[in-house]
Structures are given as structure tokens and as C-alpha cells.
Amino acid sequence: MFSFDKKRGFTLIELLVVIAVIGLLSSIILVNLQSARAKARDGVRQRDVQQLEKALLVYWDKFGQFPGEACCDSSLGSDSCGCPACPSCTSCTGSSWCSSSGIWQGIVGNGIMGVLPTDPLNNTTYYYWYEPCCNQDCGGGRSCVGLCCEYTIGASRLERTGSGYTKWGRWEK
């Protein structure tokens, strides 16, 4: 007589169902993780711009004006070091703030910050930029004569909203 020993185990169908459920759950988790990473990078961008703004205010307290700039100062470079974010600049070799730019010399060169932050992605879509108003009409009837009395600094774009994040300031003697 034949004797069948029944072993307890999973059938192939049961294993495939479990693998499919695990795959579905892991894909949902990965999508949520990407969203959390984008939100974290946006938080870093906002914090970095606020730190730059505080450094500019310290510079104002020391020198009574904001640092000047050339054509383009950004975390992608400046006009003298290549600036992909500046359409009028032809040399696109930059990958960070240029050490000869006004904001670098003013903030890092004077020991206010050790380094200027760069965007977590730092490419032609996501970068930081600085634009002061110096010795000119600043728009809206405002003008700066003899010094840099106004600035705009920001992150080119936030991932979750698609809009930029900008801080503006103006101080007068």
C-alpha cells in the first residue's frame, strides 16, 4: 500500500499572491518616500535662504550696506565663473558660488559664514541666487545711491509647489 506523507507548506499560488502584495506595498512606500525627500529638500532650501538672509543682515551691521555683485551670483556660479542660470552669461562652467563674487567675498571673505550653501540638487532648475540693488533705480520709485541698500535672495524653485522662495530686504542708513 502506498502511504502519502502530507507535508504542510504553501502552494505556488499562495506564494505568488504574497509576493504581489509585498511588491504593491513596497511601491506605495517608495512613492511616499520620494514625496518626503522632496519635502525635506524644500525645507533645506527655505532654511538655507533664511541663513543667507541673516548673514546679509550681519554684513549690513558691519559695513552699512549689502555686498555688491557682478552679472549673476548663484549657487551655480557667477558671471566670472560660469553661470548656467544667467542667460546673458556665455561661460557655463560653474557648479557653486564663485569665490570672486560679491556675496562670497562679503559673507565668506569677512568670516560671517564658513561657506555659502548650495541647493540640494544644484542644477539649472534648482539653485540659490542673490541680487542686490546698488547705485541705481531699484524699481517702484526706490533707489540706492552710493551703496547697496536692497537685496533679493532666494531659491529658484521649490519641488512641491514649483514656485520660487524669495526673501527681500531694504535698509537705509
DAUR-V718218 format. One record per backbone hydrogen bond with DSSP energy under -0.5 kcal/mol. CO is the residue of the C=O (numbers start at 0). NH is the residue of the N-H. E is the energy in kcal/mol with one decimal. If there is no record, write none. Layout:
((CO NH E) (CO NH E))
This chain:
((1 3 -0.5) (2 4 -0.6) (3 5 -0.8) (4 6 -0.6) (10 14 -2.1) (11 15 -2.3) (12 16 -2.2) (13 17 -2.2) (14 18 -2.4) (15 19 -2.3) (16 20 -2.3) (17 21 -2.4) (18 22 -2.4) (19 23 -2.3) (20 24 -2.5) (21 25 -2.4) (22 26 -2.0) (23 27 -1.9) (24 28 -2.2) (25 29 -2.4) (26 30 -2.0) (27 31 -2.0) (28 32 -2.2) (29 33 -2.2) (30 34 -1.8) (31 35 -2.1) (32 36 -2.4) (33 37 -2.3) (34 38 -2.2) (35 39 -2.2) (36 40 -2.6) (37 41 -2.2) (38 42 -2.0) (39 43 -2.1) (40 44 -2.4) (41 45 -2.4) (42 46 -2.3) (43 47 -2.9) (44 48 -2.3) (45 49 -2.0) (46 50 -2.3) (47 51 -2.5) (48 52 -2.3) (49 53 -2.1) (50 54 -2.3) (51 55 -2.3) (52 56 -1.9) (53 57 -2.0) (54 58 -2.4) (55 59 -2.3) (56 60 -2.2) (57 61 -1.9) (58 62 -2.8) (59 63 -2.9) (71 73 -0.5) (71 78 -0.9) (72 129 -2.4) (73 76 -1.9) (76 73 -1.6) (77 80 -1.1) (77 81 -0.9) (82 85 -1.9) (84 86 -0.7) (85 88 -1.6) (89 91 -0.7) (90 82 -1.4) (97 100 -1.9) (100 104 -2.6) (101 105 -2.5) (102 106 -2.7) (102 107 -0.5) (103 107 -1.5) (103 108 -2.2) (106 111 -2.1) (106 112 -1.4) (107 110 -1.9) (124 126 -0.5) (125 122 -1.9) (126 155 -3.5) (127 74 -2.4) (128 153 -2.1) (129 72 -0.7) (130 151 -1.8) (131 133 -0.6) (132 148 -1.1) (132 149 -1.0) (135 143 -2.5) (138 141 -1.7) (141 137 -3.0) (141 138 -0.7) (143 135 -0.8) (143 145 -0.5) (146 134 -1.7) (146 148 -0.8) (147 65 -2.8) (148 170 -2.1) (149 132 -2.9) (150 168 -2.2) (151 130 -2.7) (152 166 -3.3) (153 128 -2.2) (154 164 -2.2) (157 161 -2.3) (162 157 -2.5) (164 154 -2.8) (166 152 -2.7) (168 150 -2.5))
